[in-house]
Structure formats: C-alpha cells, structure tokens
Amino acid sequence: MTHSRYTGRFAPSPSGELHFGSLIAALGSYLQARAHRGIWRVRIEDIDPPREVPGAADAILRQLEHYGLHWDGEVLWQSQRHEAYREALAWLHERGLSYYCTCSRARVQRVGGLYDGRCRDRHNGPEQAAMRLYQRQPVLRFTDRLRGDVQADPRLAREDFIIHRRDGLFAYNLAVVVDDRFQGVSEIVRGADLIEPTVRQISLYQQFGWPAPDYVHLPLALNAQGAKLSKQNHAPALPSGDPRPVLAEALRFLGQRCPDDWREISLEALLRQAVDNWTLTAVPRSGAVNSAFSNAPG
C-alpha cells in the first residue's frame, strides 16, 4: 500500500468525552493535516470494553463537529477490525515473531516491572496466555518532527511486549499499527503522553516490513496539580457553548497566532486562518497548566 498524500488522524478512546487536553491533540493533528492540504481521519479506538463509557463515542464525534473539526471519509471503529488484528497476529506467529506467555502481571512486578522473557522458549499453547512480540530488533531512538532525536529507555525498548492480551482483547500497540497502516497514515500527531510506546510501534512496523510514519508529540495541558488533563483525573468535558473562546485558548497553548478579532469572525473563518498560519516550529515542547479548563466543574 502506497500513499503519496499527507494523511493524519485523531484516534480517541471512548472512555469519556473530550476535554481541553484532548482538544489540543485533535486540533494539532487537524491543523497539521490541513496545512499540508492532506487528509484528516478519525478513528474510534473501542477495543477495550471495560474502559468504555456508554455513549462516549457518539459524544466525541458530536464534539469534534461542534468545534468545526470535520474529518474526511468514514469513521473507522476498531471494534469492527478484529479480523484484521487476528490476521496480523497469525502472520507474526507463523514466522516465529511472537510467542505465548502465561506469566501473571504480579510475577512481572516481582521481577522489576519489565518482562524478563521467561516464556520465550517454553513453547506454551494459547490457553490462558497472552501473546508477546519476540523483540529481536529493538528500536532505541526515533526522530520526532517537533522534538528532534528521542531516546528510549533501553529496557523498555528491549522488552517482549504484549500484542494480544490474556483476556482475549487486542493490545493497543498492535491495533494502532495495523490501523494506521490500513488508513495510510503518513504522520501521527498526538500528545506527549504517548512518546513512550512509540519505539514499540516502530518495531512492529519493522517486523511487518512496513515503513513507519513520521511522529509529532504535542505538549500536554496540565491541571493545577501539574498532572496531565485526563479522563482519569476528572478533567471537565469541553464546553458545549460557543467553541471559539476554547479554540482561541487552544491555539495560544500551541504557540500559534490567534487573530485579534476572533470574537468577530465565524468558527469557519477562525479555523481557516489557523490553518493558513499554522507553524509546527512555534509549538512549545513542554506542557503548561491551563487554568481556564483544568478546574472547571465537570
């Protein structure tokens, strides 16, 4: 599969509504794609039912539309992609690139929190087992188009990580690689909280023999305690009123020029100007506390 046109994406999990932190990721990926006159996809990563909130996926799509972030093509739902994941797992296993592991999470914690390869040569069957990637060619660094050279924790990079969970669910790292390949994503723009698994995902691309996309990791919006805004930290959902003040705040957070007359122009005009003026090099590398949206009631 070859794609010559820029393709970006936003891929939220339906564990709650979008908040200001997730708007930063959505807006940054949208502006980068539109500034390249490219395609912007939306994917709902609904492969972990225990973490999903009923109605959250539809709410997320409504929020994106309300904030003027209109995507191209149909939404891709990971819950409808199980056959593709099974085929990818089978391909790896047939080539000796994965194996079954029966080690518990408690055991991994006892040996220091990183898996030690105990089941590599045990030839376990699939019963009550996770599947791990046989990490023969770890990726120790990658280039981030915002941050430059990023070095990984070598212990993490060398770990045989899980690609299919013991409970039967498909692992995030496998699904995201298979789907980004399927959607022709040429560059991934997302939050800096996902820097760590990037080397694992690049290693999967290499195992499959696929070229890896480029990466941009945006700064994180923080709450008053210095933790990233997240659903787990009860970050308030995006306001449902006029989206322009929130978008203006998000543009400033991303280091972008916000027009002085944003209160007098339409949402569409505000976003058009944001695309025209988008400058990736102006985006700060570190996060910041956003007092306007970090402590508002949910």
Phi, psi and chi 1 to 4 in degrees:
 res  aa     phi    psi   chi1   chi2   chi3   chi4
   1 MET       -  124.7 -174.2 -176.6  -59.7      -
   2 THR  -123.6  140.7   58.5      -      -      -
   3 HIS  -135.9  119.6  -63.6  -93.6      -      -
   4 SER   -91.7  -17.2   57.0      -      -      -
   5 ARG   -92.5  143.4 -171.1  176.0 -178.0 -175.0
   6 TYR   -58.4  132.2 -177.5  102.6      -      -
   7 THR  -135.3  121.9  -58.6      -      -      -
   8 GLY  -114.6  179.7      -      -      -      -
   9 ARG  -160.7  159.3   53.4   75.9  160.5  171.0
  10 PHE  -126.2  128.2  176.5   58.9      -      -
  11 ALA  -132.8   77.0      -      -      -      -
  12 PRO   -79.4  154.3   30.7  -35.6      -      -
  13 SER   -96.5  142.5   59.7      -      -      -
  14 PRO   -83.7   53.8   30.7  -33.9      -      -
  15 SER   -96.8    9.3   53.7      -      -      -
  16 GLY   158.2  172.7      -      -      -      -
  17 GLU   -73.4  163.2  -64.9 -175.4   42.3      -
  18 LEU   -68.2  144.1  -61.2 -178.1      -      -
  19 HIS  -122.5 -175.7   49.4   75.5      -      -
  20 PHE   -60.5  -37.2 -174.5   76.5      -      -
  21 GLY   -63.8  -41.4      -      -      -      -
  22 SER   -73.1  -27.6   35.7      -      -      -
  23 LEU   -63.2  -37.8  176.9   65.1      -      -
  24 ILE   -58.1  -46.3  -66.1  -61.6      -      -
  25 ALA   -65.7  -43.9      -      -      -      -
  26 ALA   -64.0  -47.8      -      -      -      -
  27 LEU   -65.4  -43.4 -178.9   62.6      -      -
  28 GLY   -61.2  -43.9      -      -      -      -
  29 SER   -69.2  -36.9   63.6      -      -      -
  30 TYR   -63.6  -49.3  173.3   88.5      -      -
  31 LEU   -65.8  -39.0  -66.2  176.6      -      -
  32 GLN   -62.9  -41.5  179.2   76.8  -17.4      -
  33 ALA   -67.8  -46.8      -      -      -      -
  34 ARG   -68.3  -34.1  -64.7  -63.2 -174.4 -126.1
  35 ALA   -65.7  -27.5      -      -      -      -
  36 HIS   -88.7    6.6  -78.9   82.8      -      -
  37 ARG    52.4   41.4  -69.9  173.6  169.7   71.5
  38 GLY  -106.9 -167.9      -      -      -      -
  39 ILE   -97.0  141.8  -63.9  167.7      -      -
  40 TRP  -124.9  114.7 -169.7   61.7      -      -
  41 ARG   -99.0  157.2  -54.4  -73.7 -168.9 -166.6
  42 VAL  -124.5  132.6  167.4      -      -      -
  43 ARG  -129.2  132.3  179.7  170.0   72.2 -125.3
  44 ILE   -96.5  117.8  -61.3  -65.0      -      -
  45 GLU   -92.6   77.2  -60.7 -161.8  -30.0      -
  46 ASP  -105.6   59.3   55.4  -18.7      -      -
  47 ILE  -112.1   11.5   54.5  166.6      -      -
  48 ASP  -130.1   74.1 -166.0   -7.1      -      -
  49 PRO   -51.2  -38.3  -27.7   36.2      -      -
  50 PRO   -60.0  -23.7  -25.3   35.7      -      -
  51 ARG   -95.6   -5.5  -66.3 -176.8   60.7 -114.0
  52 GLU   -86.4  146.2  -67.6  164.0   21.1      -
  53 VAL  -106.1  124.9  172.9      -      -      -
  54 PRO   -54.3  132.1  -25.8   34.8      -      -
  55 GLY    84.6   -8.7      -      -      -      -
  56 ALA   -66.5  -38.4      -      -      -      -
  57 ALA   -61.6  -47.3      -      -      -      -
  58 ASP   -64.4  -37.3  -70.1  -23.0      -      -
  59 ALA   -63.4  -41.3      -      -      -      -
  60 ILE   -60.9  -44.5  -73.2  169.9      -      -
  61 LEU   -64.6  -39.2  -62.7  177.3      -      -
  62 ARG   -64.2  -40.5  -73.0 -165.0  -59.2  -90.3
  63 GLN   -63.2  -43.5  -72.1  174.9  -56.3      -
  64 LEU   -59.8  -43.6  -70.0  173.7      -      -
  65 GLU   -66.8  -39.1  -69.6 -177.3  -34.7      -
  66 HIS   -62.2  -33.9 -179.9   70.4      -      -
  67 TYR   -91.4   11.1  -82.3   78.2      -      -
  68 GLY    77.9   12.0      -      -      -      -
  69 LEU   -95.3   83.4  -56.1 -179.3      -      -
  70 HIS   -91.1  130.8  -57.4  -66.3      -      -
  71 TRP   -95.2  168.8   55.3   89.6      -      -
  72 ASP  -100.9  139.9  -62.3  -54.7      -      -
  73 GLY    71.2 -166.0      -      -      -      -
  74 GLU   -86.3  151.8  -64.7 -176.1   -1.7      -
  75 VAL   -67.7  136.0  173.7      -      -      -
  76 LEU   -96.1  129.0 -171.2   72.6      -      -
  77 TRP  -108.0  121.3  -60.7   77.8      -      -
  78 GLN   -63.9  -27.2  -74.0 -168.0  -29.7      -
  79 SER   -64.2  -15.5   58.2      -      -      -
  80 GLN  -101.5   11.5  -60.5  174.2    9.0      -
  81 ARG  -116.1   17.4  -63.5  -86.9  -63.0  152.4
  82 HIS   -60.1  -38.5  -71.7 -171.7      -      -
  83 GLU   -63.2  -38.8 -173.9   57.2   34.6      -
  84 ALA   -64.1  -38.6      -      -      -      -
  85 TYR   -68.5  -40.3  -52.3  146.1      -      -
  86 ARG   -63.1  -39.5  -79.5 -168.3  -73.8  -92.6
  87 GLU   -64.3  -40.5  -71.0  176.8    2.4      -
  88 ALA   -65.0  -42.3      -      -      -      -
  89 LEU   -62.7  -43.2  -71.4  169.9      -      -
  90 ALA   -63.9  -39.6      -      -      -      -
  91 TRP   -61.2  -45.2 -170.0   93.9      -      -
  92 LEU   -65.2  -43.7  -68.7  168.6      -      -
  93 HIS   -68.1  -38.8 -159.9   62.4      -      -
  94 GLU   -62.2  -25.4  -72.0  165.8    2.9      -
  95 ARG   -99.7   12.0  -73.0  158.4  179.1   76.9
  96 GLY    69.5   24.6      -      -      -      -
  97 LEU   -98.6    3.9  -60.6  175.0      -      -
  98 SER  -149.4  166.7   66.8      -      -      -
  99 TYR  -155.3  162.6   59.8   91.3      -      -
 100 TYR   -87.9  140.2  -67.4  109.1      -      -
 101 CYS  -130.2  129.4  171.6      -      -      -
 102 THR  -105.4    7.5   57.0      -      -      -
 103 CYS   -67.9  138.2  -66.0      -      -      -
 104 SER   -82.0  162.2   66.5      -      -      -
 105 ARG   -61.8  -35.5 -174.4  175.2  -62.3  179.1
 106 ALA   -62.9  -40.6      -      -      -      -
 107 ARG   -65.3  -40.9 -176.4 -163.3  170.2  -87.7
 108 VAL   -61.6  -38.9  173.8      -      -      -
 109 GLN   -65.1  -37.1  -70.1  -59.4  -42.6      -
 110 ARG   -65.6  -28.3  -73.6 -162.4  -59.0  -88.4
 111 VAL   -96.1   17.0  -62.1      -      -      -
 112 GLY   111.3    1.3      -      -      -      -
 113 GLY    94.8  -12.8      -      -      -      -
 114 LEU  -118.1  137.8  -72.4  171.7      -      -
 115 TYR   -65.6  138.8 -178.2   65.8      -      -
 116 ASP  -103.5   10.3   58.1   -0.4      -      -
 117 GLY    78.5   19.3      -      -      -      -
 118 ARG   -55.7  -37.5  179.5  174.4 -177.3  -93.9
 119 CYS   -94.8    5.5  -68.9      -      -      -
 120 ARG   -51.7  -45.1  -95.0 -169.3  175.8 -171.8
 121 ASP  -112.7   20.9  -58.2  -47.4      -      -
 122 ARG   -91.5  -11.9  -71.1 -178.1  168.9 -120.8
 123 HIS    55.5   45.7  -51.9  -67.8      -      -
 124 ASN   -67.5  154.7  -65.4  -37.3      -      -
 125 GLY   -89.1  178.1      -      -      -      -
 126 PRO   -76.8   -8.1   27.5  -34.0      -      -
 127 GLU   -67.1  125.5  -63.6   78.9   16.1      -
 128 GLN    51.7   41.2  -62.8  -62.2  -49.9      -
 129 ALA  -133.7  148.6      -      -      -      -
 130 ALA   -89.2  164.2      -      -      -      -
 131 MET  -111.0  131.5 -177.1  179.5  -76.6      -
 132 ARG  -115.4  147.5  -69.2 -176.8 -179.3  -89.5
 133 LEU   -74.5  132.1 -176.0   75.1      -      -
 134 TYR   -78.5  103.6 -162.0  127.0      -      -
 135 GLN   -84.5   90.1 -172.1   58.4  -82.0      -
 136 ARG   -93.6  -25.5  -67.1 -172.7  172.7  115.6
 137 GLN  -130.3   74.6  -65.1  178.7  -51.9      -
 138 PRO   -63.6  146.6   24.0  -34.1      -      -
 139 VAL   -98.6  118.0  174.9      -      -      -
 140 LEU   -98.7  -11.7  -60.4  175.8      -      -
 141 ARG  -160.5  159.4   63.4 -157.8  -47.6  156.4
 142 PHE  -150.9  165.8   70.7   95.2      -      -
 143 THR  -100.7  123.5  -60.0      -      -      -
 144 ASP  -100.7  131.5 -175.5  -70.0      -      -
 145 ARG   -70.1  -12.8  -67.0 -163.2   59.4 -146.8
 146 LEU  -101.7  -40.3  175.1   62.8      -      -
 147 ARG  -100.8   -9.6  -60.4  164.5 -175.2  -85.8
 148 GLY    80.6 -142.9      -      -      -      -
 149 ASP   -74.3  124.5 -176.5   59.8      -      -
 150 VAL  -116.0  123.4  176.9      -      -      -
 151 GLN   -99.3  136.0  -62.7 -171.8   42.1      -
 152 ALA   -89.1  159.0      -      -      -      -
 153 ASP   -65.7  115.2  178.5  -21.9      -      -
 154 PRO   -59.9  -30.8   18.4  -29.9      -      -
 155 ARG   -67.1  -42.1  -61.1  175.5  -53.6  151.8
 156 LEU   -66.4  -42.1 -175.4   77.2      -      -
 157 ALA   -64.3  -30.9      -      -      -      -
 158 ARG   -89.6   -5.3  -66.9 -171.8  174.7   98.7
 159 GLU   -70.8  139.5 -175.8 -178.4   34.0      -
 160 ASP   -76.7   95.4  -66.8  -11.0      -      -
 161 PHE   -86.8  160.1   58.5   88.6      -      -
 162 ILE   -76.4  132.8  -70.2  174.6      -      -
 163 ILE  -115.6  -12.9   51.8  177.4      -      -
 164 HIS  -146.0  123.8 -169.7 -129.9      -      -
 165 ARG   -78.2  157.9  -70.6  165.2   34.7  174.9
 166 ARG   -60.4  -31.6 -176.3 -162.9  -61.9  -99.4
 167 ASP   -80.9    4.6   59.7    8.6      -      -
 168 GLY    94.4   -6.1      -      -      -      -
 169 LEU   -83.8  148.6  -62.4  179.1      -      -
 170 PHE   -80.3  138.3  -60.5   99.6      -      -
 171 ALA   -74.5  148.3      -      -      -      -
 172 TYR   -54.8  -47.1  163.5   75.2      -      -
 173 ASN   -61.6  -37.9  -75.5  -48.2      -      -
 174 LEU   -68.8  -50.9  176.7   90.5      -      -
 175 ALA   -61.7  -41.4      -      -      -      -
 176 VAL   -66.4  -37.5   72.9      -      -      -
 177 VAL   -69.0  -47.0  166.7      -      -      -
 178 VAL   -60.4  -41.6  170.7      -      -      -
 179 ASP   -75.9  -38.3  -73.2  -19.5      -      -
 180 ASP   -63.6  -37.7  -77.8  -27.5      -      -
 181 ARG   -63.3  -46.8  170.2   69.3  176.4  179.6
 182 PHE   -61.0  -39.2  175.1   74.4      -      -
 183 GLN   -85.8   -0.6  -67.1 -170.8  -74.8      -
 184 GLY    69.4   30.2      -      -      -      -
 185 VAL   -67.4  124.1  173.3      -      -      -
 186 SER   -97.3  -22.7   59.1      -      -      -
 187 GLU  -148.7  134.7 -176.9  175.8   72.8      -
 188 ILE  -106.7  118.1  -65.6  170.2      -      -
 189 VAL  -112.1  117.3 -180.0      -      -      -
 190 ARG  -153.9  179.5   59.3 -172.2 -179.4 -175.8
 191 GLY   -74.4  156.1      -      -      -      -
 192 ALA   -68.2  -12.2      -      -      -      -
 193 ASP   -68.0  -12.5   53.8  -35.0      -      -
 194 LEU  -105.9   16.0  -67.9  171.4      -      -
 195 ILE   -63.4  -44.3  -73.8  178.2      -      -
 196 GLU   -56.8  -48.2 -168.3  173.4   80.2      -
 197 PRO   -76.5   -1.5   26.2  -34.1      -      -
 198 THR   -59.7  -42.1  -59.5      -      -      -
 199 VAL   -66.2  -30.5  -68.0      -      -      -
 200 ARG   -67.3  -42.3  -68.8  180.0  165.5 -179.2
 201 GLN   -66.8  -40.5  -68.9  157.9   24.4      -
 202 ILE   -63.0  -38.3  -65.3  173.7      -      -
 203 SER   -64.4  -34.7   73.3      -      -      -
 204 LEU   -66.7  -41.8  -96.6  176.6      -      -
 205 TYR   -54.5  -44.5  -84.1  102.7      -      -
 206 GLN   -65.4  -40.1  -66.9 -180.0   -8.4      -
 207 GLN   -62.2  -38.6  -62.8  -80.1   29.1      -
 208 PHE   -77.3  -14.2  -75.4  120.7      -      -
 209 GLY    79.8   25.4      -      -      -      -
 210 TRP  -104.9  146.0  -59.4  -25.1      -      -
 211 PRO   -70.2  136.4   24.1  -32.4      -      -
 212 ALA   -79.2  148.7      -      -      -      -
 213 PRO   -73.3  171.0   28.0  -33.5      -      -
 214 ASP   -78.6  162.3  -66.8  -31.7      -      -
 215 TYR  -131.5  141.6  -71.1   89.2      -      -
 216 VAL  -135.7  122.9  175.2      -      -      -
 217 HIS  -112.4  113.5  -71.3   91.7      -      -
 218 LEU   -80.4  156.7  -59.6  171.8      -      -
 219 PRO   -65.4  156.4   26.2  -35.8      -      -
 220 LEU   -98.8  140.2  -59.8  176.6      -      -
 221 ALA   -78.4  134.2      -      -      -      -
 222 LEU  -112.7  154.7  -51.1  176.6      -      -
 223 ASN   -88.7 -177.8   62.6   19.7      -      -
 224 ALA   -63.7  -21.0      -      -      -      -
 225 GLN   -90.1    1.3  -69.4   72.3   44.1      -
 226 GLY    86.6    4.9      -      -      -      -
 227 ALA   -93.5  153.5      -      -      -      -
 228 LYS   -65.1  143.8   74.1  161.1 -174.4  167.4
 229 LEU   -63.2  128.4  -69.6 -175.0      -      -
 230 SER  -155.3  164.3   68.7      -      -      -
 231 LYS   -65.5  -34.5  -63.7  157.9 -170.7  171.8
 232 GLN   -65.3  -31.0  -69.4   76.4   19.9      -
 233 ASN   -92.3   13.8  -68.8  -25.5      -      -
 234 HIS    61.7   40.0  -51.1  -67.1      -      -
 235 ALA   -63.6  136.9      -      -      -      -
 236 PRO   -67.7  146.4   24.3  -34.0      -      -
 237 ALA   -64.8  154.9      -      -      -      -
 238 LEU   -56.9  140.4  -71.3  171.7      -      -
 239 PRO   -59.7  146.8  -20.9   31.7      -      -
 240 SER   -95.3    1.8   57.7      -      -      -
 241 GLY   -84.6 -145.9      -      -      -      -
 242 ASP   -56.9  118.9 -174.8   -8.3      -      -
 243 PRO   -76.6  -14.7   28.1  -34.3      -      -
 244 ARG   -63.8  -42.1  -65.7  173.6  -57.9  166.1
 245 PRO   -61.1  -37.1  -20.5   31.3      -      -
 246 VAL   -70.8  -41.0 -172.5      -      -      -
 247 LEU   -64.9  -38.9  -75.9  170.1      -      -
 248 ALA   -61.5  -42.2      -      -      -      -
 249 GLU   -64.3  -40.2 -176.7   69.6   19.5      -
 250 ALA   -65.7  -39.5      -      -      -      -
 251 LEU   -62.7  -43.3  -72.8  170.6      -      -
 252 ARG   -64.3  -39.1  -73.2 -170.2  -74.0  -95.6
 253 PHE   -58.7  -38.4 -177.7   91.9      -      -
 254 LEU   -83.7    8.5  -72.4  167.7      -      -
 255 GLY    75.4   17.9      -      -      -      -
 256 GLN   -95.8  156.9  -55.9  -57.9  -59.8      -
 257 ARG   -75.9  125.2 -168.9  174.7   71.9 -168.5
 258 CYS  -106.3  127.5 -176.2      -      -      -
 259 PRO   -60.6  140.0   19.8  -30.4      -      -
 260 ASP   -61.9  -28.4  -65.9  -24.5      -      -
 261 ASP   -98.0   28.7   63.8  -16.0      -      -
 262 TRP   -60.1  -26.4   64.1  -96.5      -      -
 263 ARG   -71.4  -17.4  -65.0  175.7 -178.2   82.8
 264 GLU  -104.7   -3.0  -57.3  166.4   15.7      -
 265 ILE  -114.2  163.5   62.0  176.4      -      -
 266 SER   -74.9  165.1   67.0      -      -      -
 267 LEU   -58.4  -43.9  171.1   62.1      -      -
 268 GLU   -61.9  -41.6  -67.4   74.6   17.6      -
 269 ALA   -67.5  -38.3      -      -      -      -
 270 LEU   -61.3  -44.4  175.2   60.1      -      -
 271 LEU   -70.7  -36.1  -74.1  169.0      -      -
 272 ARG   -61.0  -44.4  -82.3 -161.3  -55.0  -88.4
 273 GLN   -65.2  -37.2  -69.5 -169.3   38.2      -
 274 ALA   -63.3  -39.7      -      -      -      -
 275 VAL   -64.8  -46.4  170.0      -      -      -
 276 ASP   -62.0  -33.3  -68.2  -17.5      -      -
 277 ASN  -100.0    2.6  -65.5  -37.7      -      -
 278 TRP   -59.6  128.4  172.8 -109.0      -      -
 279 THR  -135.5  107.6  -54.0      -      -      -
 280 LEU   -62.0  -36.7 -178.2   60.7      -      -
 281 THR   -66.9  -16.5   54.3      -      -      -
 282 ALA   -83.8  -10.6      -      -      -      -
 283 VAL   -71.8  128.5  176.0      -      -      -
 284 PRO   -68.5  153.5   24.2  -32.2      -      -
 285 ARG   -86.1  -25.8  -64.1 -176.0 -178.2 -174.7
 286 SER  -106.8  156.9   58.7      -      -      -
 287 GLY   -78.5  177.4      -      -      -      -
 288 ALA  -153.2  154.5      -      -      -      -
 289 VAL   -74.3  130.5  174.2      -      -      -
 290 ASN  -111.2   94.6 -173.3  -83.3      -      -
 291 SER   -66.7  -25.6   57.4      -      -      -
 292 ALA   -69.1  -27.9      -      -      -      -
 293 PHE  -128.6    5.9  -59.6  101.8      -      -
 294 SER   -90.2  -21.5   60.8      -      -      -
 295 ASN  -126.2   10.0  -67.0  -45.9      -      -
 296 ALA   -68.4  152.1      -      -      -      -
 297 PRO   -63.9  146.9   22.7  -32.1      -      -
 298 GLY   -76.9      -      -      -      -      -
